[in-house]
Amino acid sequence: MKRVAESYRNGALSLQEAATAAKVSIYEMMEFTEKHQIYPKELSDQEMEEHYEYAKKILRKD
């Protein structure tokens, strides 16, 4: 589970993807990452804006 959690830390996987890869529930993965102080990488302001714009685009109702 540690290897998969590291992929979460590096931004390669979401928390849900990491849990699925480790074959555990998202709650178990949350507990594991908290216990081992594994947190996702912080996004820059530009990355945050790009994610926000992408989310608006895919959630827009036409």
C-alpha distances in whole Angstrom, upper triangle without the diagonal:
4,6,5,6,9,10,11,12,14,16,15,13,14,12,13,12,8,8,10,9,6,9,9,12,12,13,10,8,11,12,8,10,13,12,11,14,12,14,15,18,21,24,27,30,31,27,28,31,30,27,30,32,30,29,33,34,31,32,36,38,41
4,5,5,6,9,10,10,12,14,14,13,14,13,15,14,10,11,13,11,9,12,12,15,14,15,12,10,12,12,8,9,12,11,9,11,9,12,14,16,19,22,25,29,29,26,26,30,29,27,29,32,30,29,33,34,32,33,37,39,42
4,5,5,7,9,10,11,13,12,11,14,13,15,13,9,11,13,10,9,13,14,16,16,17,15,12,14,15,12,11,15,15,12,14,11,13,14,16,19,21,25,28,28,25,26,29,28,26,29,31,29,29,32,33,31,32,36,39,41
4,5,5,7,9,10,11,9,8,10,10,11,9,6,8,10,7,7,10,11,13,13,15,13,10,12,14,11,10,14,15,13,14,11,12,12,14,18,20,23,26,26,23,24,27,25,23,26,28,26,25,29,30,28,29,32,35,38
4,5,5,6,9,10,10,8,9,8,11,10,6,8,11,10,9,12,12,13,12,13,11,8,10,11,8,7,10,11,9,10,7,9,9,12,15,18,21,24,25,21,22,25,24,22,24,27,25,24,28,29,27,28,32,35,37
4,5,5,6,9,9,9,11,11,13,12,9,12,14,12,12,15,15,17,15,17,15,12,13,14,11,9,13,13,10,11,7,9,9,10,14,16,20,23,24,20,21,25,24,22,24,27,25,25,29,30,28,29,33,36,38
4,5,5,6,5,6,8,9,12,10,7,11,12,10,11,15,15,17,15,17,16,12,14,16,13,11,15,16,14,14,10,10,9,10,14,15,19,22,22,18,19,23,21,19,22,24,22,22,26,27,25,27,30,33,35
4,5,5,6,5,6,6,9,8,6,9,12,11,11,14,14,15,12,14,14,10,11,14,12,9,12,14,13,12,8,8,6,8,12,13,17,20,20,17,17,20,19,17,20,22,20,20,24,25,23,24,28,31,33
4,5,8,8,9,9,13,12,10,13,15,14,14,18,17,17,15,16,16,12,12,14,12,9,12,14,11,10,6,5,4,6,9,12,15,18,19,16,17,20,20,17,20,23,22,21,25,26,25,26,30,33,35
4,6,8,10,11,14,13,11,15,17,15,16,19,19,20,18,20,19,15,16,18,16,13,15,17,15,13,10,9,7,6,10,11,14,17,18,14,16,19,18,17,20,22,20,21,24,25,24,26,29,32,35
4,5,7,9,12,11,10,14,15,14,16,19,19,19,16,19,19,15,15,18,17,14,16,19,17,15,11,10,6,6,9,10,13,16,16,12,13,16,15,13,16,19,17,17,21,22,21,22,25,29,31
4,7,10,12,9,9,13,14,12,14,17,18,18,16,19,19,15,16,19,17,15,18,20,18,17,13,12,9,10,13,13,16,19,18,15,16,19,17,15,18,20,18,18,22,22,21,23,26,29,31
4,6,8,6,6,9,10,9,11,14,14,15,13,16,16,12,13,17,15,13,16,19,17,16,13,12,9,11,14,14,18,20,20,16,17,19,18,15,18,20,18,17,21,22,20,21,25,27,30
4,5,5,6,9,10,10,12,14,14,13,10,13,14,11,11,15,14,12,15,18,17,16,12,11,8,11,13,14,17,19,19,15,15,18,17,14,16,19,16,15,19,20,18,19,23,25,28
4,5,5,6,9,10,11,12,11,10,7,10,10,7,8,11,11,9,12,14,14,14,11,10,9,12,14,15,19,21,22,18,17,21,20,16,18,21,19,18,21,23,21,21,25,27,30
4,5,5,6,9,10,10,10,8,6,9,11,8,9,13,13,12,15,17,17,17,14,13,12,15,18,18,22,24,24,20,19,22,21,18,19,22,19,18,21,22,20,20,24,26,29
4,5,5,6,9,10,10,10,9,12,13,10,12,15,14,13,16,19,18,18,15,14,13,15,18,18,22,24,24,20,20,23,21,18,20,22,19,18,22,22,20,21,24,27,29
4,5,5,6,8,9,10,8,11,11,7,10,13,11,10,14,16,15,15,12,12,11,14,17,19,22,25,25,21,21,24,23,20,22,25,22,21,25,25,23,24,28,30,33
4,5,5,6,5,6,5,8,8,5,8,11,10,10,13,15,15,16,13,14,14,17,20,21,25,27,28,24,23,26,25,22,24,27,24,23,26,27,24,25,29,31,34
4,5,5,6,7,8,11,11,9,12,14,14,14,17,19,18,20,17,17,17,20,22,23,27,29,29,25,25,28,26,23,25,27,24,23,26,27,24,24,28,30,32
4,5,8,10,11,14,12,10,14,16,14,14,18,19,18,19,16,17,16,19,22,23,27,29,29,25,25,28,26,23,26,28,25,24,28,28,25,27,30,32,35
4,6,9,10,12,10,8,12,13,11,12,16,16,15,17,15,16,17,20,23,24,28,31,31,27,27,30,29,26,28,31,28,27,30,31,28,29,33,35,38
4,7,9,12,10,9,13,14,13,15,18,18,18,20,18,19,19,23,25,27,31,33,33,29,29,32,31,27,29,32,29,27,31,32,29,29,33,34,37
4,7,8,6,7,10,11,10,12,15,15,16,18,16,18,18,22,24,26,30,32,33,29,28,31,30,27,29,31,29,27,31,31,29,29,33,34,37
4,5,5,6,9,10,11,12,14,15,17,18,17,17,18,21,24,25,29,31,32,28,27,30,29,25,27,30,27,25,28,30,27,26,30,32,35
4,5,5,6,9,10,10,12,14,15,16,14,14,15,18,20,22,26,27,28,25,23,26,26,22,23,26,24,22,25,27,24,24,28,29,33
4,5,5,6,9,10,11,12,14,15,14,15,16,20,21,23,27,28,30,27,25,28,28,24,25,29,27,24,27,29,27,26,30,32,35
4,5,5,6,9,10,10,12,14,13,15,16,20,22,24,28,30,31,28,27,30,30,26,28,31,29,27,30,32,29,29,33,35,38
4,5,5,6,8,10,11,12,10,11,13,16,19,21,25,27,28,25,24,27,27,23,25,28,26,25,28,30,27,27,31,33,36
4,5,5,6,9,10,10,9,10,11,15,17,19,23,25,27,24,22,26,26,22,24,27,26,23,27,29,27,26,30,32,36
4,6,5,6,9,10,10,11,14,18,20,22,26,28,30,27,25,29,29,26,27,31,29,27,30,32,31,30,34,36,39
4,5,5,6,8,8,11,13,17,19,22,25,28,30,26,26,29,29,26,28,31,30,28,31,33,31,31,35,37,41
4,6,5,6,5,7,9,13,15,18,22,24,26,23,22,26,26,23,25,28,27,26,29,31,29,29,33,35,39
4,5,5,6,8,11,14,16,19,22,25,27,24,23,26,27,24,26,29,28,27,30,32,31,30,34,36,40
4,6,8,10,14,17,19,22,25,28,30,27,26,30,31,28,29,33,32,30,33,36,34,34,37,40,43
4,6,9,12,15,17,21,24,27,29,26,25,29,29,27,29,32,31,30,33,35,34,34,38,40,44
4,6,10,12,14,18,21,23,25,23,22,26,27,24,26,30,29,28,31,33,32,32,36,38,42
4,7,9,12,15,19,21,23,20,20,24,24,22,24,27,26,25,29,30,29,30,33,36,39
4,7,9,12,15,18,20,17,16,20,21,18,20,24,23,22,25,27,26,27,30,33,36
4,6,9,13,15,17,14,13,17,17,15,17,20,19,19,22,24,23,24,27,30,33
4,6,10,13,14,11,12,16,16,14,17,19,19,19,22,24,23,24,27,31,33
4,7,9,11,9,9,13,14,13,15,18,18,18,21,22,23,24,26,30,32
4,6,8,6,6,9,10,10,12,14,15,15,18,19,20,21,23,27,29
4,5,5,6,9,10,11,12,14,15,16,18,20,21,22,24,28,30
4,6,5,6,9,10,10,12,14,15,16,18,20,21,22,26,28
4,5,5,6,9,10,11,12,14,15,17,19,20,21,25,27
4,5,5,6,9,10,11,12,14,15,17,18,20,24,26
4,5,5,6,9,10,11,12,14,16,16,18,22,24
4,5,5,6,9,10,11,12,14,15,16,20,22
4,5,5,6,9,10,11,12,14,15,19,21
4,6,5,6,9,10,11,12,14,18,20
4,5,5,6,9,10,11,12,16,18
4,5,5,6,9,10,10,14,16
4,5,5,6,9,10,14,15
4,5,5,6,8,12,14
4,6,5,6,10,12
4,6,5,9,10
4,6,8,10
4,6,9
4,6
4
